[in-house]
Amino acid sequence: MSGAILETWIMGEILRSWWHNGRRAPFYYYRDKDQKEIDLLIVQDGILYPLEFKKTASPGRRVASHFQTLAKLNMPVGPGGVICLVDQVLPLTNQVSAIPVGAV
């Protein structure tokens, strides 16, 4: 349950930060017929920004492998992130970084 609790807390903090800044939160959850999921899609200026939430301090490249499925949506995809228990921002791929949960 601790992973689900962390995911809920992260989502709540992100949503709260948008609302406290007087902004509408263009947030979406993604899941396709193949059960590939992305915890949060932020759509801004017609660009998709994917985020995954993980309870790990050592995320690998595979954590964000579902981000590739967004190509079939025919929308530009911006840089993505994996919000997790790392101490500092770390690149996982050219387009995906591990982001400390404390930065939320």
MOPAC internal coordinates of N, CA, C and O (Angstrom, degrees):
PM7 1SCF
backbone

  N    0.0000 0     0.00 0     0.00 0    0    0    0
  C    1.4499 1     0.00 0     0.00 0    1    0    0
  C    1.5211 1   112.58 1     0.00 0    2    1    0
  O    1.2310 1   120.06 1   157.13 1    3    2    1
  N    1.3362 1   117.49 1   -22.87 1    3    2    1
  C    1.4652 1   118.68 1  -175.05 1    5    3    2
  C    1.5262 1   111.89 1   -63.74 1    6    5    3
  O    1.2310 1   119.86 1   147.82 1    7    6    5
  N    1.3393 1   117.87 1   -32.18 1    7    6    5
  C    1.4616 1   120.45 1   177.45 1    9    7    6
  C    1.5187 1   111.14 1   -66.53 1   10    9    7
  O    1.2310 1   120.39 1   137.12 1   11   10    9
  N    1.3176 1   116.87 1   -42.88 1   11   10    9
  C    1.4654 1   121.38 1   178.92 1   13   11   10
  C    1.5249 1   110.89 1   -66.23 1   14   13   11
  O    1.2310 1   120.36 1   141.64 1   15   14   13
  N    1.3148 1   116.92 1   -38.36 1   15   14   13
  C    1.4668 1   120.57 1   178.09 1   17   15   14
  C    1.5257 1   109.99 1   -65.03 1   18   17   15
  O    1.2310 1   120.33 1   137.08 1   19   18   17
  N    1.3311 1   116.97 1   -42.92 1   19   18   17
  C    1.4688 1   120.50 1   178.27 1   21   19   18
  C    1.5265 1   110.29 1   -62.35 1   22   21   19
  O    1.2310 1   119.74 1   135.70 1   23   22   21
  N    1.3284 1   118.09 1   -44.30 1   23   22   21
  C    1.4667 1   121.53 1   179.22 1   25   23   22
  C    1.5295 1   110.72 1   -59.26 1   26   25   23
  O    1.2310 1   120.53 1   136.09 1   27   26   25
  N    1.3173 1   116.60 1   -43.91 1   27   26   25
  C    1.4589 1   120.83 1  -179.85 1   29   27   26
  C    1.5272 1   110.82 1   -64.39 1   30   29   27
  O    1.2310 1   120.50 1   138.35 1   31   30   29
  N    1.3238 1   116.64 1   -41.65 1   31   30   29
  C    1.4633 1   120.51 1   179.27 1   33   31   30
  C    1.5337 1   110.64 1   -64.06 1   34   33   31
  O    1.2310 1   120.16 1   134.56 1   35   34   33
  N    1.3321 1   117.31 1   -45.44 1   35   34   33
  C    1.4720 1   121.00 1  -179.98 1   37   35   34
  C    1.5278 1   109.81 1   -59.57 1   38   37   35
  O    1.2310 1   120.50 1   131.49 1   39   38   37
  N    1.3340 1   116.64 1   -48.51 1   39   38   37
  C    1.4634 1   120.37 1  -179.11 1   41   39   38
  C    1.5246 1   110.64 1   -60.25 1   42   41   39
  O    1.2310 1   120.44 1   137.33 1   43   42   41
  N    1.3163 1   116.76 1   -42.67 1   43   42   41
  C    1.4593 1   120.48 1   178.87 1   45   43   42
  C    1.5216 1   112.51 1   -62.03 1   46   45   43
  O    1.2310 1   120.43 1   138.84 1   47   46   45
  N    1.3239 1   116.78 1   -41.16 1   47   46   45
  C    1.4660 1   120.79 1  -179.84 1   49   47   46
  C    1.5261 1   111.37 1   -67.25 1   50   49   47
  O    1.2310 1   120.40 1   138.88 1   51   50   49
  N    1.3167 1   116.83 1   -41.12 1   51   50   49
  C    1.4746 1   119.95 1   178.74 1   53   51   50
  C    1.5259 1   109.69 1   -64.99 1   54   53   51
  O    1.2310 1   120.57 1   132.66 1   55   54   53
  N    1.3185 1   116.52 1   -47.34 1   55   54   53
  C    1.4611 1   120.72 1   179.60 1   57   55   54
  C    1.5269 1   111.19 1   -60.36 1   58   57   55
  O    1.2310 1   120.57 1   135.26 1   59   58   57
  N    1.3184 1   116.51 1   -44.74 1   59   58   57
  C    1.4635 1   121.10 1   179.63 1   61   59   58
  C    1.5238 1   111.07 1   -60.89 1   62   61   59
  O    1.2310 1   119.74 1   139.50 1   63   62   61
  N    1.3264 1   118.11 1   -40.50 1   63   62   61
  C    1.4636 1   120.19 1  -178.63 1   65   63   62
  C    1.5294 1   111.26 1   -65.23 1   66   65   63
  O    1.2310 1   119.93 1   144.04 1   67   66   65
  N    1.3132 1   117.74 1   -35.96 1   67   66   65
  C    1.4680 1   120.50 1   176.58 1   69   67   66
  C    1.5213 1   109.73 1   -66.84 1   70   69   67
  O    1.2310 1   120.52 1   131.46 1   71   70   69
  N    1.3307 1   116.61 1   -48.54 1   71   70   69
  C    1.4609 1   120.40 1  -177.94 1   73   71   70
  C    1.5234 1   111.75 1   -63.19 1   74   73   71
  O    1.2310 1   120.06 1   140.47 1   75   74   73
  N    1.3245 1   117.50 1   -39.53 1   75   74   73
  C    1.4702 1   120.37 1  -178.86 1   77   75   74
  C    1.5201 1   112.21 1   -68.46 1   78   77   75
  O    1.2310 1   120.69 1   160.31 1   79   78   77
  N    1.3235 1   116.28 1   -19.69 1   79   78   77
  C    1.4586 1   120.52 1   176.13 1   81   79   78
  C    1.5270 1   111.50 1   -95.50 1   82   81   79
  O    1.2310 1   120.73 1  -168.51 1   83   82   81
  N    1.3426 1   116.22 1    11.49 1   83   82   81
  C    1.4585 1   121.08 1   176.27 1   85   83   82
  C    1.5134 1   114.15 1    71.11 1   86   85   83
  O    1.2310 1   120.71 1  -155.92 1   87   86   85
  N    1.3221 1   116.24 1    24.08 1   87   86   85
  C    1.4699 1   119.97 1  -177.25 1   89   87   86
  C    1.5170 1   110.88 1  -109.54 1   90   89   87
  O    1.2310 1   121.30 1   -33.74 1   91   90   89
  N    1.3149 1   115.12 1   146.26 1   91   90   89
  C    1.4507 1   121.77 1   172.48 1   93   91   90
  C    1.5221 1   107.29 1   -75.70 1   94   93   91
  O    1.2310 1   120.38 1   -43.79 1   95   94   93
  N    1.3040 1   116.89 1   136.21 1   95   94   93
  C    1.4662 1   121.24 1  -176.91 1   97   95   94
  C    1.5280 1   110.37 1   -91.89 1   98   97   95
  O    1.2310 1   119.86 1   -75.23 1   99   98   97
  N    1.3375 1   117.87 1   104.77 1   99   98   97
  C    1.4658 1   121.13 1   179.39 1  101   99   98
  C    1.5313 1   110.48 1   -83.39 1  102  101   99
  O    1.2310 1   120.61 1  -114.40 1  103  102  101
  N    1.3207 1   116.44 1    65.60 1  103  102  101
  C    1.4633 1   122.50 1  -172.29 1  105  103  102
  C    1.5220 1   110.86 1  -104.34 1  106  105  103
  O    1.2310 1   121.63 1   -36.99 1  107  106  105
  N    1.3307 1   114.48 1   143.01 1  107  106  105
  C    1.4551 1   121.07 1   177.96 1  109  107  106
  C    1.5286 1   109.57 1  -142.49 1  110  109  107
  O    1.2310 1   121.51 1   -25.16 1  111  110  109
  N    1.3049 1   114.72 1   154.84 1  111  110  109
  C    1.4632 1   122.92 1   172.90 1  113  111  110
  C    1.5184 1   105.90 1  -108.01 1  114  113  111
  O    1.2310 1   120.40 1   -39.16 1  115  114  113
  N    1.3259 1   116.84 1   140.84 1  115  114  113
  C    1.4693 1   119.95 1  -178.37 1  117  115  114
  C    1.5226 1   110.85 1  -118.38 1  118  117  115
  O    1.2310 1   121.16 1   -47.65 1  119  118  117
  N    1.3179 1   115.38 1   132.35 1  119  118  117
  C    1.4603 1   121.55 1   170.67 1  121  119  118
  C    1.5118 1   107.48 1  -152.23 1  122  121  119
  O    1.2310 1   120.81 1   -51.73 1  123  122  121
  N    1.3350 1   116.06 1   128.27 1  123  122  121
  C    1.4606 1   119.18 1  -178.95 1  125  123  122
  C    1.5258 1   111.39 1  -104.49 1  126  125  123
  O    1.2310 1   120.75 1     2.17 1  127  126  125
  N    1.3142 1   116.17 1  -177.83 1  127  126  125
  C    1.4710 1   120.97 1  -176.75 1  129  127  126
  C    1.5179 1   112.53 1   -65.10 1  130  129  127
  O    1.2310 1   119.94 1   160.09 1  131  130  129
  N    1.3298 1   117.71 1   -19.91 1  131  130  129
  C    1.4687 1   122.37 1   178.06 1  133  131  130
  C    1.5234 1   111.81 1   -89.92 1  134  133  131
  O    1.2310 1   120.68 1  -170.25 1  135  134  133
  N    1.3337 1   116.31 1     9.75 1  135  134  133
  C    1.4688 1   123.60 1   178.67 1  137  135  134
  C    1.5318 1   113.35 1    67.91 1  138  137  135
  O    1.2310 1   119.88 1  -159.12 1  139  138  137
  N    1.3215 1   117.84 1    20.88 1  139  138  137
  C    1.4610 1   120.61 1   174.36 1  141  139  138
  C    1.5205 1   107.81 1   -81.02 1  142  141  139
  O    1.2310 1   121.02 1   -53.24 1  143  142  141
  N    1.3208 1   115.65 1   126.76 1  143  142  141
  C    1.4578 1   121.20 1  -174.38 1  145  143  142
  C    1.5263 1   111.70 1  -120.30 1  146  145  143
  O    1.2310 1   121.60 1   -30.83 1  147  146  145
  N    1.3248 1   114.55 1   149.17 1  147  146  145
  C    1.4605 1   122.14 1   170.92 1  149  147  146
  C    1.5240 1   105.46 1  -131.92 1  150  149  147
  O    1.2310 1   120.47 1   -54.98 1  151  150  149
  N    1.3171 1   116.70 1   125.02 1  151  150  149
  C    1.4545 1   121.56 1  -172.52 1  153  151  150
  C    1.5208 1   113.73 1   -61.22 1  154  153  151
  O    1.2310 1   120.11 1   141.43 1  155  154  153
  N    1.3208 1   117.39 1   -38.57 1  155  154  153
  C    1.4609 1   119.48 1  -177.57 1  157  155  154
  C    1.5173 1   110.04 1  -149.96 1  158  157  155
  O    1.2310 1   121.12 1   -50.18 1  159  158  157
  N    1.3286 1   115.46 1   129.82 1  159  158  157
  C    1.4642 1   122.39 1   170.18 1  161  159  158
  C    1.5166 1   106.56 1  -114.86 1  162  161  159
  O    1.2310 1   120.87 1   -56.44 1  163  162  161
  N    1.3057 1   115.95 1   123.56 1  163  162  161
  C    1.4598 1   120.83 1   174.01 1  165  163  162
  C    1.5256 1   105.82 1  -103.38 1  166  165  163
  O    1.2310 1   120.99 1   -55.78 1  167  166  165
  N    1.3176 1   115.72 1   124.22 1  167  166  165
  C    1.4630 1   120.52 1   179.87 1  169  167  166
  C    1.5167 1   107.43 1  -106.56 1  170  169  167
  O    1.2310 1   121.55 1   -62.89 1  171  170  169
  N    1.3258 1   114.63 1   117.11 1  171  170  169
  C    1.4561 1   119.97 1  -177.82 1  173  171  170
  C    1.5183 1   108.93 1  -138.12 1  174  173  171
  O    1.2310 1   120.63 1   -55.53 1  175  174  173
  N    1.3328 1   116.40 1   124.47 1  175  174  173
  C    1.4640 1   122.56 1  -179.10 1  177  175  174
  C    1.5301 1   111.79 1    53.67 1  178  177  175
  O    1.2310 1   120.45 1  -141.72 1  179  178  177
  N    1.3235 1   116.74 1    38.28 1  179  178  177
  C    1.4663 1   121.70 1   176.97 1  181  179  178
  C    1.5172 1   114.44 1    76.65 1  182  181  179
  O    1.2310 1   119.90 1  -168.57 1  183  182  181
  N    1.3208 1   117.79 1    11.43 1  183  182  181
  C    1.4737 1   122.29 1  -179.55 1  185  183  182
  C    1.5211 1   108.80 1  -115.73 1  186  185  183
  O    1.2310 1   120.72 1   -42.76 1  187  186  185
  N    1.3359 1   116.23 1   137.24 1  187  186  185
  C    1.4628 1   122.43 1   177.42 1  189  187  186
  C    1.5208 1   109.55 1   -91.09 1  190  189  187
  O    1.2310 1   120.65 1   -49.61 1  191  190  189
  N    1.3258 1   116.36 1   130.39 1  191  190  189
  C    1.4578 1   122.50 1   175.43 1  193  191  190
  C    1.5300 1   107.62 1  -119.06 1  194  193  191
  O    1.2310 1   119.93 1   -73.78 1  195  194  193
  N    1.3423 1   117.73 1   106.22 1  195  194  193
  C    1.4651 1   120.31 1  -176.00 1  197  195  194
  C    1.5311 1   112.58 1   -87.13 1  198  197  195
  O    1.2310 1   121.41 1   -37.16 1  199  198  197
  N    1.3400 1   114.91 1   142.84 1  199  198  197
  C    1.4585 1   121.46 1   176.47 1  201  199  198
  C    1.5243 1   109.74 1  -135.13 1  202  201  199
  O    1.2310 1   121.00 1   -41.70 1  203  202  201
  N    1.3026 1   115.69 1   138.30 1  203  202  201
  C    1.4603 1   123.02 1   173.06 1  205  203  202
  C    1.5145 1   107.28 1  -114.82 1  206  205  203
  O    1.2310 1   120.07 1   -31.20 1  207  206  205
  N    1.3169 1   117.46 1   148.80 1  207  206  205
  C    1.4589 1   123.15 1   176.28 1  209  207  206
  C    1.5195 1   107.24 1  -116.29 1  210  209  207
  O    1.2310 1   120.22 1   -55.22 1  211  210  209
  N    1.3334 1   117.19 1   124.78 1  211  210  209
  C    1.4633 1   121.11 1  -178.61 1  213  211  210
  C    1.5195 1   111.16 1  -136.89 1  214  213  211
  O    1.2310 1   121.56 1   -37.59 1  215  214  213
  N    1.3100 1   114.62 1   142.41 1  215  214  213
  C    1.4693 1   120.43 1   175.85 1  217  215  214
  C    1.5251 1   108.38 1   -94.58 1  218  217  215
  O    1.2310 1   121.48 1  -106.70 1  219  218  217
  N    1.3263 1   114.76 1    73.30 1  219  218  217
  C    1.4571 1   121.22 1   178.54 1  221  219  218
  C    1.5210 1   108.87 1  -148.38 1  222  221  219
  O    1.2310 1   120.99 1   -29.80 1  223  222  221
  N    1.3236 1   115.71 1   150.20 1  223  222  221
  C    1.4651 1   120.75 1   175.68 1  225  223  222
  C    1.5193 1   110.69 1  -102.11 1  226  225  223
  O    1.2310 1   120.51 1   178.73 1  227  226  225
  N    1.3346 1   116.63 1    -1.27 1  227  226  225
  C    1.4673 1   119.65 1  -179.51 1  229  227  226
  C    1.5348 1   110.46 1  -138.52 1  230  229  227
  O    1.2310 1   120.55 1  -110.19 1  231  230  229
  N    1.3332 1   116.56 1    69.81 1  231  230  229
  C    1.4600 1   119.55 1  -179.35 1  233  231  230
  C    1.5240 1   111.25 1   -70.52 1  234  233  231
  O    1.2310 1   120.83 1   -35.83 1  235  234  233
  N    1.2973 1   116.03 1   144.17 1  235  234  233
  C    1.4632 1   121.08 1   175.78 1  237  235  234
  C    1.5134 1   110.07 1  -104.83 1  238  237  235
  O    1.2310 1   120.87 1    -3.30 1  239  238  237
  N    1.3151 1   115.94 1   176.70 1  239  238  237
  C    1.4646 1   121.12 1   179.82 1  241  239  238
  C    1.5197 1   112.62 1   -62.08 1  242  241  239
  O    1.2310 1   120.49 1   149.33 1  243  242  241
  N    1.3095 1   116.66 1   -30.67 1  243  242  241
  C    1.4628 1   120.60 1  -176.51 1  245  243  242
  C    1.5252 1   112.86 1   -68.10 1  246  245  243
  O    1.2310 1   120.23 1   160.98 1  247  246  245
  N    1.3211 1   117.17 1   -19.02 1  247  246  245
  C    1.4659 1   120.85 1  -178.96 1  249  247  246
  C    1.5322 1   110.55 1   -57.87 1  250  249  247
  O    1.2310 1   120.31 1   145.40 1  251  250  249
  N    1.3028 1   117.01 1   -34.60 1  251  250  249
  C    1.4684 1   121.58 1  -177.63 1  253  251  250
  C    1.5227 1   112.62 1  -105.03 1  254  253  251
  O    1.2310 1   119.85 1  -160.11 1  255  254  253
  N    1.3081 1   117.89 1    19.89 1  255  254  253
  C    1.4700 1   120.60 1  -176.24 1  257  255  254
  C    1.5253 1   112.60 1   -63.27 1  258  257  255
  O    1.2310 1   119.59 1   153.39 1  259  258  257
  N    1.3169 1   118.38 1   -26.61 1  259  258  257
  C    1.4657 1   120.77 1   179.97 1  261  259  258
  C    1.5213 1   112.63 1   -72.66 1  262  261  259
  O    1.2310 1   119.91 1   165.99 1  263  262  261
  N    1.3068 1   117.78 1   -14.01 1  263  262  261
  C    1.4617 1   120.40 1   178.49 1  265  263  262
  C    1.5270 1   110.73 1   -59.87 1  266  265  263
  O    1.2310 1   120.23 1   151.81 1  267  266  265
  N    1.3230 1   117.16 1   -28.19 1  267  266  265
  C    1.4705 1   121.46 1  -178.83 1  269  267  266
  C    1.5258 1   112.04 1   -64.79 1  270  269  267
  O    1.2310 1   119.93 1   154.29 1  271  270  269
  N    1.3276 1   117.73 1   -25.71 1  271  270  269
  C    1.4653 1   120.59 1  -178.89 1  273  271  270
  C    1.5283 1   112.11 1   -67.39 1  274  273  271
  O    1.2310 1   120.08 1   163.24 1  275  274  273
  N    1.3106 1   117.45 1   -16.76 1  275  274  273
  C    1.4593 1   120.89 1  -179.02 1  277  275  274
  C    1.5203 1   112.56 1   -68.71 1  278  277  275
  O    1.2310 1   120.01 1   161.41 1  279  278  277
  N    1.3093 1   117.58 1   -18.59 1  279  278  277
  C    1.4651 1   121.09 1  -179.88 1  281  279  278
  C    1.5273 1   111.63 1   -58.61 1  282  281  279
  O    1.2310 1   120.34 1   148.87 1  283  282  281
  N    1.3233 1   116.96 1   -31.13 1  283  282  281
  C    1.4617 1   119.81 1  -178.08 1  285  283  282
  C    1.5367 1   112.75 1   -74.51 1  286  285  283
  O    1.2310 1   119.27 1   173.64 1  287  286  285
  N    1.3175 1   118.99 1    -6.36 1  287  286  285
  C    1.4567 1   122.08 1   178.95 1  289  287  286
  C    1.5311 1   112.65 1   -83.54 1  290  289  287
  O    1.2310 1   120.52 1   174.50 1  291  290  289
  N    1.3269 1   116.62 1    -5.50 1  291  290  289
  C    1.4666 1   122.42 1   178.99 1  293  291  290
  C    1.5318 1   112.85 1    56.32 1  294  293  291
  O    1.2310 1   121.20 1  -139.36 1  295  294  293
  N    1.3152 1   115.31 1    40.64 1  295  294  293
  C    1.4603 1   122.34 1   173.95 1  297  295  294
  C    1.5209 1   107.86 1  -130.39 1  298  297  295
  O    1.2310 1   119.95 1   -31.17 1  299  298  297
  N    1.3137 1   117.71 1   148.83 1  299  298  297
  C    1.4594 1   119.04 1   176.51 1  301  299  298
  C    1.5332 1   110.55 1   -63.59 1  302  301  299
  O    1.2310 1   121.21 1   -38.91 1  303  302  301
  N    1.3266 1   115.28 1   141.09 1  303  302  301
  C    1.4622 1   121.38 1   179.04 1  305  303  302
  C    1.5216 1   108.12 1  -114.59 1  306  305  303
  O    1.2310 1   121.01 1   -57.04 1  307  306  305
  N    1.3173 1   115.68 1   122.96 1  307  306  305
  C    1.4616 1   121.35 1   178.87 1  309  307  306
  C    1.5125 1   110.77 1   -87.56 1  310  309  307
  O    1.2310 1   120.36 1     6.67 1  311  310  309
  N    1.3122 1   116.92 1  -173.33 1  311  310  309
  C    1.4577 1   120.55 1   178.23 1  313  311  310
  C    1.5254 1   111.10 1   -61.66 1  314  313  311
  O    1.2310 1   120.95 1   -33.85 1  315  314  313
  N    1.3243 1   115.79 1   146.15 1  315  314  313
  C    1.4525 1   121.49 1  -179.79 1  317  315  314
  C    1.5143 1   111.30 1  -114.93 1  318  317  315
  O    1.2310 1   121.64 1    -3.97 1  319  318  317
  N    1.3139 1   114.47 1   176.03 1  319  318  317
  C    1.4545 1   118.84 1  -179.60 1  321  319  318
  C    1.5140 1   112.04 1  -149.94 1  322  321  319
  O    1.2310 1   121.95 1   -23.10 1  323  322  321
  N    1.3187 1   113.88 1   156.90 1  323  322  321
  C    1.4550 1   121.97 1   173.30 1  325  323  322
  C    1.5212 1   105.75 1  -119.74 1  326  325  323
  O    1.2310 1   120.71 1   -71.03 1  327  326  325
  N    1.3239 1   116.26 1   108.97 1  327  326  325
  C    1.4563 1   120.45 1   179.41 1  329  327  326
  C    1.5170 1   107.11 1   -84.62 1  330  329  327
  O    1.2310 1   121.21 1   -60.26 1  331  330  329
  N    1.3292 1   115.29 1   119.74 1  331  330  329
  C    1.4656 1   119.75 1  -172.51 1  333  331  330
  C    1.5315 1   110.25 1  -152.68 1  334  333  331
  O    1.2310 1   120.49 1    14.19 1  335  334  333
  N    1.3121 1   116.67 1  -165.81 1  335  334  333
  C    1.4610 1   122.21 1  -173.23 1  337  335  334
  C    1.5298 1   114.36 1   -92.31 1  338  337  335
  O    1.2310 1   119.63 1  -152.26 1  339  338  337
  N    1.3218 1   118.31 1    27.74 1  339  338  337
  C    1.4636 1   121.08 1   175.97 1  341  339  338
  C    1.5245 1   109.11 1   -74.79 1  342  341  339
  O    1.2310 1   120.56 1   -17.55 1  343  342  341
  N    1.3385 1   116.54 1   162.45 1  343  342  341
  C    1.4619 1   121.71 1  -178.92 1  345  343  342
  C    1.5173 1   113.40 1   -87.55 1  346  345  343
  O    1.2310 1   120.49 1   155.19 1  347  346  345
  N    1.3353 1   116.67 1   -24.81 1  347  346  345
  C    1.4588 1   121.24 1  -178.51 1  349  347  346
  C    1.5219 1   109.17 1  -148.67 1  350  349  347
  O    1.2310 1   120.60 1   -15.99 1  351  350  349
  N    1.3238 1   116.46 1   164.01 1  351  350  349
  C    1.4587 1   120.63 1   178.59 1  353  351  350
  C    1.5208 1   108.67 1   -64.95 1  354  353  351
  O    1.2310 1   121.07 1   -50.81 1  355  354  353
  N    1.3277 1   115.56 1   129.19 1  355  354  353
  C    1.4578 1   121.97 1  -179.23 1  357  355  354
  C    1.5191 1   109.72 1  -130.50 1  358  357  355
  O    1.2310 1   119.58 1   -46.55 1  359  358  357
  N    1.3351 1   118.41 1   133.45 1  359  358  357
  C    1.4630 1   119.05 1   176.26 1  361  359  358
  C    1.5345 1   110.51 1   -72.50 1  362  361  359
  O    1.2310 1   120.79 1   -45.55 1  363  362  361
  N    1.3245 1   116.09 1   134.45 1  363  362  361
  C    1.4686 1   121.13 1   174.38 1  365  363  362
  C    1.5198 1   110.03 1  -102.90 1  366  365  363
  O    1.2310 1   120.74 1   141.26 1  367  366  365
  N    1.3287 1   116.19 1   -38.74 1  367  366  365
  C    1.4670 1   123.24 1   175.12 1  369  367  366
  C    1.5267 1   106.61 1  -143.45 1  370  369  367
  O    1.2310 1   120.53 1     5.59 1  371  370  369
  N    1.3260 1   116.59 1  -174.41 1  371  370  369
  C    1.4690 1   119.72 1   177.40 1  373  371  370
  C    1.5247 1   112.16 1   -64.03 1  374  373  371
  O    1.2310 1   120.20 1   151.25 1  375  374  373
  N    1.3319 1   117.22 1   -28.75 1  375  374  373
  C    1.4574 1   121.80 1  -174.84 1  377  375  374
  C    1.5265 1   114.77 1  -113.39 1  378  377  375
  O    1.2310 1   119.83 1   177.43 1  379  378  377
  N    1.3313 1   117.93 1    -2.57 1  379  378  377
  C    1.4672 1   120.84 1  -174.40 1  381  379  378
  C    1.5261 1   110.19 1  -130.98 1  382  381  379
  O    1.2310 1   121.18 1   -45.95 1  383  382  381
  N    1.3359 1   115.35 1   134.05 1  383  382  381
  C    1.4724 1   120.99 1   177.26 1  385  383  382
  C    1.5176 1   110.26 1  -123.81 1  386  385  383
  O    1.2310 1   120.98 1   -30.34 1  387  386  385
  N    1.3075 1   115.72 1   149.66 1  387  386  385
  C    1.4669 1   121.79 1   169.79 1  389  387  386
  C    1.5280 1   106.25 1   -83.71 1  390  389  387
  O    1.2310 1   120.73 1   -48.55 1  391  390  389
  N    1.3249 1   116.21 1   131.45 1  391  390  389
  C    1.4546 1   122.15 1  -175.26 1  393  391  390
  C    1.5232 1   108.54 1  -120.20 1  394  393  391
  O    1.2310 1   119.32 1   -49.05 1  395  394  393
  N    1.3334 1   118.90 1   130.95 1  395  394  393
  C    1.4654 1   119.98 1   179.45 1  397  395  394
  C    1.5251 1   111.63 1   -63.75 1  398  397  395
  O    1.2310 1   120.76 1   -40.78 1  399  398  397
  N    1.3078 1   116.15 1   139.22 1  399  398  397
  C    1.4539 1   121.28 1   179.60 1  401  399  398
  C    1.5258 1   110.55 1   -61.07 1  402  401  399
  O    1.2310 1   119.90 1   153.47 1  403  402  401
  N    1.3061 1   117.80 1   -26.53 1  403  402  401
  C    1.4570 1   121.73 1   177.44 1  405  403  402
  C    1.5073 1   113.81 1   -69.26 1  406  405  403
  O    1.2310 1   119.73 1   164.07 1  407  406  405
  N    1.3294 1   118.12 1   -15.93 1  407  406  405
  C    1.4616 1   121.58 1   179.07 1  409  407  406
  C    1.5267 1   111.33 1   -79.79 1  410  409  407
  O    1.2310 1   121.13 1   168.44 1  411  410  409
  N    1.3181 1   115.45 1   -11.56 1  411  410  409
  C    1.4668 1   119.69 1  -179.01 1  413  411  410
  C    1.4938 1   106.97 1   -74.16 1  414  413  411
  O    1.2310 1   120.10 1   180.00 1  415  414  413

